[in-house]
Amino acid sequence: MTAKRKNSNSNEINNTSTIEAPPANTMPTTATNATTTMTTATNSATAARMNSGTIAANNGPSTPAAAAPRREPHISTSSNGDDETDVIGDLVGHFGKWQCLMTMLLSLFQVPNTFHISSPVYQAISKNFWCRRPTHLQDLPVDVWRNISDSQDNCFQANIDWSQLPNDSVQLQPALQQLIRQQQQSYVNLPHEPSAVSAFQHYVLSPLAVVQNESRIACTAWEYDDNDNLGNTWTSQWDLVCDKEYFKNVAEMFFLLGVATGGILSGYLSDKFGRKKMLFISAVLQTIFGLALYFPKSLEMFLLLRALLGLVSVSVTYAGLILAIEYVDGKWRTIAGMYNLFPLPISYMLIAGIAYLTQDYQRLQLCIGIPGIFLCFLWFVVPESPRWLLVKGRIAEVKDIIQRAAKFNGRQLPTDFEAMLNPPPQEDSSQDCISLFKSGYLRCVTICFLCIWFTMNLVYYGLILNMSSFGGNVYLNSALAGLVEIPAIAIAMYIITKVGKKWLFCATFICTSIACCCAAITEGNDDQLWLKITFLMIGKFTISAGNTIMPVYTAELYPTAIRNVGVGACNVAAGAALILTPYLSLLNKIEIHFMMTLLTAFAFFGGFVVLFLPETIAAQTKSEPREEK
């Protein structure tokens, strides 16, 4: 007895037909894992194609279908291919209470991932610093110390043996400080009275016969502003200033390099050992590495743990996404994949509040590592993917999951439904990157999406990971950036089910480009900081909407047989963009408008490239049927 979905235009597609992949997801830790997502889904006999049609679900009690001589898993689809389903979906319901609960629980795994990828915004933030003052000069005002030590750049100071200063020089400090405070009140533009400082320099330094042009030496220790509401950061912990400042970007790059590497490995491991096992092994390791980052005293160990954390974090995101997608079928695969994006903006707001309350990189690391402990207990709630188990021929486990899911959804199962659960034949997956350039259509789509994925990740993460360099309150800015993403995702999810994606996708890039351009114009004007932040939030809103559309649009335009290879190639470009994003803030040291101007240009370029893409693959197939066969 075969349960089938009936439509006026329905056709039956045997399991030997080509299987299509679920949508990839581009999240703070998933931009480089779509390759593995698609690879795994190709091996599943039940993966379904993306769609943009009206969403409908069949969650009512099932009625046993008429008996048929053939009992085998199947995929039924409408003539336009927009509503593919399979036997598991027909048995338990295509999207019921069980699938909704599982999707919600799996989306929680995105929270620690978002925490870890965005934590450097607060942990690596730059602090005000200066060369360390001698012990007996600790009460000396910083501005005065910078002048008498000739250390205005905070990296070099005059070559003076400060320990040989006469003891009575310290007695002058209270009087000098009072004079400086008076001068600060009288002269707003002058931090101190030059004549007073000159007198102090002469009084203090004349015994050492110091001259104005004496050689300078590099500072070996620094002090940091304790009243900046930033607390202890990577900068103050390991003195990552002057010639060691680049290590902050290296620490971020190590994490993103681990993400890129994990994206390559997680697909193979998840296919081999199962989605659930891979998810929870990675979640346990993520929790261990996340908590271990609280303890390192050496920078080298810290960098190693950051790389390992990135390696397992992408596996958590990947396996959780695949599980959510493989619990449903038909049109709901698109929604299930995009639903994983909703924890991202909430997590951005949460970590901004946690960072403000802790104001210490170690305490913050402890707070964002603890949630992973509770997620590990979901092992007893979340089942393995029934569709992966069916592919592996583990029918008994599939039967048990179907019975529990159907009961939760209020579905009545046929008495002999087990006979319908036959493992599908494995398909040939010998496509390679050369296949992406075998036709004019494929060459166009591949080149366009390589550019688009690089641009999207550069702009999206360029705004997120460099929030501390835009000025203003970093905690408030980050919380606002997360807040505007919630309606962006919701609106994008609604619109793409009603209209085409091409022009909406293009509009998100163009609007982002305009917003970044306006922000670049206001760069450097402190009195227009509020206007700059407003433009940045508009840009974050529009690029977040585009980030929601991109994986769905990409999956739709690639033919089924090479979709995995196509999305995998796109993620190579995405990984390159991720590794570059920590260094964008350094561009402002060259020219203050450089970073925002670059993001403006790339966003406009991305919108321009979208114009070369077709609206759907179906329209292209009509004109080039042989190439799409």
C-alpha positions in Angstrom: 0.0 0.0 0.0 1.6 3.3 -1.1 0.5 6.6 0.4 0.7 9.2 -2.3 0.0 12.9 -2.4 -2.7 13.7 -5.0 -2.7 16.8 -7.1 -4.5 17.5 -10.4 -1.1 17.9 -12.1 0.8 15.3 -10.1 3.3 12.9 -11.5 5.2 10.1 -9.8 8.9 10.1 -9.7 10.6 6.8 -8.9 13.4 6.8 -6.5 15.9 6.1 -9.3 15.4 9.6 -10.5 17.9 12.3 -9.6 17.5 13.6 -6.1 17.8 17.3 -5.4 19.6 19.0 -2.5 18.2 21.1 0.3 19.1 24.8 0.7 22.4 25.9 2.1 22.4 28.3 4.9 24.6 31.3 5.3 25.0 32.1 9.0 27.8 33.5 11.1 29.4 30.1 11.2 27.9 28.5 8.2 29.0 30.5 5.3 31.6 27.9 4.4 29.5 24.8 5.1 27.0 24.8 2.3 29.3 22.5 0.3 28.9 19.8 2.8 25.2 20.5 3.3 24.6 19.9 -0.4 26.9 16.9 -0.6 25.1 15.1 2.2 21.6 15.9 0.9 22.5 14.4 -2.5 23.1 11.1 -0.8 19.6 11.2 0.7 16.8 9.6 -1.2 14.3 12.2 0.0 15.9 15.6 -0.4 13.7 18.1 -2.2 14.1 21.1 -4.5 13.8 24.7 -3.4 10.6 26.5 -4.3 9.0 29.9 -4.1 5.4 28.9 -4.4 2.6 29.3 -1.8 3.3 27.1 1.2 0.8 24.4 2.1 1.0 21.5 4.6 -1.0 18.4 5.1 -1.1 17.7 8.8 -4.6 16.1 9.2 -5.1 12.4 9.9 -4.0 10.3 7.0 -6.3 7.9 5.1 -4.8 4.7 3.9 -4.5 4.7 0.1 -5.8 2.1 -2.2 -3.7 -1.1 -2.3 -1.2 -1.3 -5.1 1.1 -4.1 -6.2 4.2 -2.1 -5.9 5.5 -1.0 -2.4 8.4 1.4 -2.6 9.4 4.8 -1.4 8.6 7.5 -3.9 8.6 11.2 -4.6 5.4 12.7 -5.8 5.5 16.1 -7.4 3.4 18.6 -9.2 4.2 19.2 -12.8 6.2 22.3 -12.0 8.3 20.4 -9.5 7.5 22.8 -6.7 6.0 20.3 -4.2 8.1 17.2 -4.0 7.3 14.8 -1.2 8.3 11.3 -0.2 6.9 8.3 1.7 8.1 9.5 5.1 6.4 12.8 4.7 3.2 11.1 3.6 3.3 8.9 6.6 4.1 11.4 9.4 2.9 14.6 7.8 4.8 17.1 5.8 5.1 19.7 8.5 3.3 19.0 11.8 3.9 19.7 15.5 6.7 17.2 15.6 8.6 18.8 12.8 8.0 22.2 14.2 9.4 21.2 17.6 12.4 19.6 16.1 13.2 22.6 13.9 12.9 24.9 16.8 15.2 22.8 19.0 17.8 22.4 16.3 17.8 26.2 15.6 19.0 26.7 19.2 22.4 25.2 18.2 23.0 28.4 16.2 23.1 30.5 19.4 26.5 29.5 20.7 27.8 29.5 17.1 26.8 33.2 16.7 28.2 34.0 20.1 31.6 32.6 19.2 31.9 34.2 15.8 30.8 37.7 17.0 32.7 37.6 20.4 35.8 39.3 18.9 33.8 42.5 18.4 34.0 42.9 22.2 37.0 40.7 23.1 39.4 42.2 20.6 38.2 45.8 20.8 41.0 48.4 20.9 41.6 50.3 24.1 43.3 53.6 24.9 46.8 52.8 26.0 50.2 54.5 26.8 53.7 53.5 27.7 53.9 52.4 31.3 54.8 55.1 33.8 57.5 54.4 36.4 56.2 53.3 39.8 57.0 56.6 41.5 55.3 58.5 38.7 52.0 56.6 38.7 50.1 59.7 39.9 51.4 61.8 37.0 48.6 62.7 34.5 48.8 60.6 31.3 49.0 63.7 29.0 51.9 65.1 31.0 53.6 61.7 31.0 53.3 61.4 27.2 54.9 64.8 26.8 57.8 64.5 29.2 58.6 61.0 27.9 58.1 62.0 24.3 55.7 59.0 23.8 52.8 60.6 22.0 52.6 57.7 19.6 52.4 55.3 22.6 54.9 52.9 21.1 58.2 54.7 21.7 59.5 56.9 24.5 62.6 58.9 25.3 65.7 56.8 26.3 65.8 57.9 30.0 66.6 56.0 33.1 63.5 57.1 35.1 64.7 55.5 38.3 67.4 58.1 38.6 64.9 61.0 39.0 65.5 63.0 42.2 63.0 62.1 45.0 62.0 65.6 45.5 60.6 65.7 41.9 57.6 63.7 43.1 56.7 66.5 45.5 56.0 68.8 42.6 53.3 66.5 41.2 50.3 67.6 43.4 51.0 71.3 42.5 51.5 70.4 38.9 48.2 68.4 38.7 46.3 71.3 40.3 47.8 73.7 37.7 46.8 71.4 34.9 43.3 71.0 36.1 43.0 74.8 36.2 44.3 75.1 32.7 42.0 72.4 31.5 39.0 74.4 32.7 40.3 77.6 31.2 41.5 76.2 27.9 39.1 73.7 26.4 41.3 72.9 23.4 44.5 72.5 25.5 44.9 69.4 27.6 47.5 71.2 29.7 49.4 74.4 29.9 52.6 74.1 27.8 54.6 76.4 30.1 53.7 74.3 33.1 54.8 71.1 31.4 58.0 72.8 30.2 58.8 73.9 33.7 58.1 70.4 35.0 60.3 68.8 32.3 63.1 71.2 33.1 62.8 70.5 36.8 62.5 66.8 36.5 64.8 66.0 33.6 67.5 68.5 33.9 69.5 66.4 36.4 69.6 63.7 33.7 71.0 66.2 31.1 68.3 65.1 28.6 68.1 67.0 25.3 65.1 67.4 23.0 66.4 65.2 20.1 67.7 62.4 22.2 67.1 58.9 20.7 63.9 57.1 21.5 63.4 53.4 22.4 60.4 51.1 22.0 58.1 50.8 25.0 58.2 47.3 26.6 55.1 47.6 28.8 51.9 49.6 28.6 49.0 50.8 30.7 45.3 50.8 29.7 42.3 53.0 30.4 40.3 51.3 33.1 37.3 53.7 32.7 36.3 53.0 29.1 33.5 50.4 29.8 35.5 47.9 27.8 37.2 46.0 30.6 40.0 43.5 30.0 40.3 42.5 26.4 42.8 40.6 24.2 44.6 43.9 23.8 45.3 44.5 27.5 45.8 40.8 28.3 48.6 40.2 25.8 49.7 43.8 25.0 48.5 43.5 21.4 49.5 47.0 20.5 52.0 48.7 18.2 53.9 46.0 16.4 51.7 43.2 17.9 48.4 44.7 17.0 47.9 42.5 14.0 47.6 39.5 16.3 44.0 40.5 17.1 43.1 40.0 13.4 45.1 36.8 13.4 43.0 35.4 16.2 39.9 36.1 14.3 41.4 34.7 11.1 42.3 31.4 12.9 38.7 30.9 13.9 37.4 31.6 10.4 40.1 29.4 8.9 38.9 26.6 11.2 35.4 27.3 9.9 36.6 26.9 6.3 38.4 23.7 7.1 35.5 22.2 9.1 33.1 22.9 6.2 35.1 20.6 4.0 35.3 17.8 6.6 31.9 17.9 8.2 30.0 16.8 5.1 32.0 13.6 4.7 31.8 12.8 8.4 28.1 13.5 8.7 27.4 11.3 5.7 29.5 8.5 7.2 28.5 8.6 10.9 25.1 10.3 10.8 23.8 13.7 11.4 22.8 13.4 15.0 26.1 11.8 16.1 28.1 14.4 14.2 25.9 17.2 15.7 26.4 16.2 19.3 30.0 15.2 19.1 30.7 18.6 17.6 28.5 20.3 20.2 30.4 18.6 23.0 33.8 19.6 21.5 32.5 23.2 20.9 31.5 23.5 24.5 34.9 22.1 25.7 36.9 24.4 23.5 34.7 27.4 24.3 35.1 26.9 28.0 38.8 26.1 27.6 39.4 29.6 26.1 38.7 31.0 29.6 42.1 29.6 30.8 45.0 30.2 28.4 47.8 32.4 29.6 49.7 32.2 26.3 48.6 33.8 23.1 49.8 30.7 21.1 47.5 28.3 23.0 44.7 30.8 22.7 45.1 30.9 18.9 45.1 27.1 18.7 41.9 26.8 20.7 40.2 29.5 18.5 41.1 27.5 15.4 39.7 24.2 16.9 36.6 26.1 18.0 35.9 27.2 14.5 36.6 23.7 13.2 33.8 22.2 15.3 31.4 25.1 15.3 30.8 24.8 11.6 30.0 21.1 12.0 27.4 22.0 14.7 25.7 24.4 12.3 26.0 22.0 9.4 24.6 18.9 11.1 21.8 20.8 12.8 20.8 22.4 9.5 20.7 19.1 7.7 18.7 17.5 10.5 16.1 20.3 10.4 15.8 20.0 6.6 15.6 16.2 6.5 12.8 16.1 9.1 10.5 17.7 6.5 9.9 17.5 2.7 8.4 19.4 -0.1 8.1 23.1 0.2 8.8 23.1 3.9 12.5 22.3 3.3 13.0 26.0 2.2 11.3 27.3 5.3 13.0 24.8 7.7 16.4 25.9 6.3 15.7 29.6 6.5 14.2 29.2 10.0 17.7 28.5 11.3 18.5 32.2 10.6 16.2 33.5 13.3 18.5 32.8 16.3 21.2 34.9 14.7 19.8 38.4 15.4 18.6 37.4 18.8 22.1 36.1 19.6 23.7 39.3 18.4 21.5 41.2 20.9 22.1 38.8 23.7 25.9 38.8 23.4 25.9 42.6 23.3 24.1 42.7 26.6 26.3 40.0 28.1 29.5 41.8 27.0 28.3 45.0 28.5 27.5 43.3 31.8 30.8 41.4 32.0 33.3 43.8 30.5 36.0 41.2 30.6 36.9 38.8 27.8 37.4 35.9 30.1 34.0 36.3 31.8 32.4 36.8 28.5 34.0 33.6 27.1 32.7 31.7 30.1 29.1 33.0 29.6 29.0 32.1 25.9 30.5 28.7 26.5 28.0 27.6 29.2 24.9 27.3 27.0 26.5 24.5 25.0 26.3 22.3 28.1 22.5 22.4 28.2 22.2 21.8 24.4 24.1 18.6 24.8 21.2 17.2 26.8 19.0 17.4 23.7 20.7 14.1 22.7 17.8 12.4 24.5 15.2 14.4 22.6 16.4 14.8 19.0 16.3 11.7 16.8 18.5 10.8 13.9 17.4 11.8 10.4 14.9 9.1 9.3 15.8 9.8 5.7 19.5 9.2 6.3 18.7 6.0 8.2 16.5 4.9 5.3 19.4 5.5 2.9 21.6 3.4 5.1 19.0 0.6 5.3 18.4 0.9 9.0 14.7 0.2 8.7 14.0 -0.7 12.3 15.2 2.7 13.5 13.2 4.5 10.8 10.1 2.6 11.8 10.5 3.7 15.5 11.0 7.4 14.6 8.0 7.3 12.2 5.8 5.8 14.8 6.8 8.4 17.4 6.5 11.3 15.0 3.1 10.2 13.7 1.8 9.8 17.2 3.0 13.3 18.1 1.4 14.7 14.9 -1.9 12.8 15.5 -1.4 10.8 12.3 -2.8 7.3 11.8 -0.3 4.9 10.2 -1.2 2.0 7.8 -0.8 -1.3 9.5 1.8 -2.5 6.9 3.7 0.8 6.4 7.0 -0.9 7.1 6.8 -2.6 3.7 6.9 0.9 2.1 10.3 1.7 3.7 12.7 0.4 1.2 16.3 1.8 0.9 16.6 3.8 -2.3 19.4 3.0 -4.8 22.5 5.1 -4.6 23.0 7.5 -7.4 26.1 8.4 -9.2 27.9 11.5 -7.8 30.9 11.7 -10.1 30.4 15.3 -11.1 33.3 17.7 -10.6 34.0 21.4 -10.9 34.6 21.1 -14.7 30.8 20.3 -15.0 30.1 23.9 -13.8 31.5 25.3 -17.1 30.2 22.8 -19.7 27.5 25.1 -21.0 26.9 28.7 -21.4 24.1 28.8 -18.8 26.3 27.0 -16.2 29.3 29.2 -16.9 27.1 32.3 -16.4 25.5 31.1 -13.2 28.8 29.8 -11.7 30.8 33.0 -12.4 28.0 35.2 -11.1 27.5 33.2 -7.9 31.2 33.0 -7.2 31.2 36.8 -7.2 27.9 37.1 -5.3 28.9 34.8 -2.5 32.2 36.5 -2.0 30.6 39.9 -2.0 27.7 38.9 0.3 30.0 37.4 2.9 32.5 40.3 2.7 29.8 43.0 3.2 27.6 41.1 5.7 30.4 40.0 8.0 32.4 43.2 7.2 29.6 45.1 9.0 29.2 42.6 11.8 32.8 41.9 12.8 33.9 45.6 12.5 31.1 47.1 14.5 33.6 48.4 17.1 35.4 50.5 14.5 32.4 52.5 13.4 32.3 54.8 16.5 29.7 55.3 19.2 28.7 52.7 21.8 29.8 49.3 20.5 27.2 47.5 22.7 24.3 49.6 21.5 25.4 49.4 17.8 25.7 45.6 17.9 22.3 45.2 19.6 20.7 47.5 17.0 22.4 45.5 14.2 20.8 42.3 15.5 17.4 44.0 16.0 17.1 45.2 12.4 17.9 41.7 11.1 14.8 40.2 12.6 12.3 42.0 10.3 14.7 41.7 7.4 14.7 37.9 7.6 10.9 37.7 8.2 10.1 40.1 5.3 12.5 38.3 2.9 11.0 34.9 3.8 7.5 36.2 3.1 8.3 38.0 -0.1 10.2 35.2 -1.8 7.2 32.9 -1.4 5.1 35.5 -3.3 7.3 37.0 -6.0 10.5 36.2 -7.9 13.9 36.4 -6.2 16.1 38.1 -8.8 14.9 41.7 -8.6 14.5 41.5 -4.8 18.0 40.1 -4.4 19.4 42.8 -6.7 17.6 45.5 -4.7 19.1 44.3 -1.4 22.6 44.8 -2.8 21.9 48.2 -4.3 20.2 49.5 -1.2 23.1 48.3 0.9 25.5 50.1 -1.5 23.6 53.3 -1.1 23.5 53.0 2.7 27.2 52.3 2.9 28.0 55.2 0.6 26.0 57.6 2.8 27.8 56.2 5.8 31.2 56.8 4.1 30.2 60.4 3.4 29.5 61.0 7.1 32.7 59.2 8.2 35.0 61.3 10.3 32.3 63.8 11.3 31.7 63.3 15.0 28.7 65.6 15.0 27.0 63.3 12.4 27.8 60.0 14.2 24.1 59.3 14.7 23.4 59.7 11.0 26.3 57.4 10.2 25.0 54.7 12.5 21.5 55.1 11.0 22.9 54.5 7.5 24.8 51.5 8.8 21.7 50.0 10.3 19.8 50.4 7.0 22.7 48.7 5.2 22.6 45.9 7.8 18.8 45.5 7.3 19.1 45.2 3.5 22.2 42.9 3.4 20.5 40.6 5.9 17.5 40.3 3.7 19.9 39.4 0.8 21.7 36.9 3.0 18.4 35.1 3.5 17.6 34.9 -0.2 21.1 33.9 -1.5 21.2 30.2 -0.5 17.7 29.5 -1.7 18.3 31.3 -5.0 21.6 29.5 -5.6 20.1 26.1 -5.0 17.2 26.8 -7.4 19.4 28.0 -10.3 21.8 25.0 -10.3 20.6 21.8 -12.0 20.1 18.9 -9.6 22.9 16.8 -10.9 25.6 19.4 -10.1 24.0 21.5 -7.4 26.3 20.1 -4.7 29.4 21.0 -6.8 28.1 24.4 -7.6 27.3 25.4 -4.0 30.6 23.9 -2.9 32.5 26.2 -5.4 30.5 29.1 -4.1 31.6 28.4 -0.6 35.3 28.6 -1.6 34.6 32.2 -2.5 32.7 32.7 0.7 35.5 31.3 2.8 38.0 33.6 1.2 35.8 36.6 2.1 35.4 35.4 5.7 39.2 35.2 6.2 39.6 38.8 4.8 36.9 40.5 6.9 38.9 40.9 10.1 41.4 43.0 8.2 38.9 45.5 6.7 39.2 47.8 9.7 42.9 48.3 9.0 41.9 50.1 5.8 40.8 53.1 7.9 44.4 53.6 9.0 45.3 54.2 5.4 42.3 56.5 4.7 39.3 57.1 7.0 36.8 56.5 4.2 38.5 53.5 2.7 36.6 50.6 4.4 33.1 52.0 3.8 34.0 53.0 0.3 35.2 49.4 -0.4 32.0 47.9 1.0 30.0 50.4 -1.1 31.8 49.3 -4.3 31.4 45.6 -3.5 27.7 45.9 -2.7 27.0 47.7 -5.9 29.1 45.1 -7.8 27.0 42.3 -6.2 23.8 43.9 -7.3 25.1 44.4 -10.8 26.2 40.8 -11.1 22.7 39.6 -10.0 21.3 41.2 -13.2 23.0 38.5 -15.3 21.2 35.7 -13.5 17.9 34.2 -14.8 14.8 34.4 -12.7 14.4 30.6 -12.5 16.1 27.6 -14.0 12.7 26.6 -15.7 12.8 29.6 -18.0 16.3 28.8 -19.0 15.5 25.2 -19.6 13.0 26.1 -22.2 15.6 27.8 -24.4 18.4 25.4 -23.7 16.9 22.0 -23.0 19.9 20.0 -24.1 22.3 21.8 -21.8 20.0 21.3 -18.8 19.3 17.6 -19.5 
